[in-house]
Amino acid sequence: MCDDDVAALVIDNGSGMCKAGFAGDDAPRIADRMQKEITSLAPSTMKIKIIAPPERKYSVWIGGSILASLSTFQQMWISKQEYDESGPSIVHRKCF
């Protein structure tokens, strides 16, 4: 399944705000569910740790902020005017 030299498994589920099973507020958090399921699949000699820091709800914003600040990304910026004139196709023209 995994090499023995794998020291840690880190899984980030995007915004981290999902609930396991989407069954409401009393459902276990996705990190708890992943911990149980991955542990049951992994060899017993492998330590599994799911890291779900409380500030993860800001991860998407922080990542977007970092990306937008890179000079190499500025050529892909799309103004409202450009979008209004071209619609969604402007994304493909500028970014792909």
Beta strands, then each sheet from edge to edge (+ up, - down):
end
